[in-house]
Amino acid sequence: MCPELAVETPDHKMEEAKFMAALSGDEMYKKYHLCDCVDPLHHENLEEMYLNNVWRANLAITGAAGLPDIAIAGNVIRSGTSLRLSCILSPI
């Protein structure tokens, strides 16, 4: 975690997280298909999972170009690689 991006979670968001965790239960993550032996982050604490998804800062790679297929990938220098990122910051 990047401490510079961390903000204090207000009480109303904590209450919202408790409500949503109680309302949705395990369906918060079981509705998504995951590979065997993969557990979502904070599946044992649904309030934390909810806050991580709707309040806290997140960075995700949503696309990539210039990477070789896994069957021919190796430790080589490529002429270029492009990534598309999605960055969500918490309101201040």
Buried (B, 14 or more C-beta within 10 A) or exposed (E): EEEEEEEEBEEEBEEBBEEBBEEBEEEBBEEEEEEEEEEBEBBEEBBBBBBBBBBBBBEEEEEEEEEEEEEEEEEEEEEEEEEEEEEEEBEE
